[in-house]
């Protein structure tokens, strides 16, 4: 229930917003370990495909997608092993063409 807002942020044009949310949680996770489980749940959602509104969205948001991927990789600095595992799975999902398992 606490991640219900993320189901609305699954469009390519909202990658920057999702990245900002993940970064804020990462900052909190260093002092408050309870944010690590939230990050894992959010990263599992990020493994699912993002939607395009227009056929040109993939081209228009290529730079945002690269920055989003970079921000996800930045989460590797969090010392929690579960967060690191979720980061690796999220990055792998960007390069796999198959449907990822349900989070």
Buried (B, 14 or more C-beta within 10 A) or exposed (E): EEEEEBEEBBBBBBBEEBBEBBBEBBEBBEEEEEBBBBBBBBBBBBBBEBEBEEEEBEEEBEEBBEBBBEBBEBBEEBEBEEBBEBBBBBBEBBEEEEEBEEB
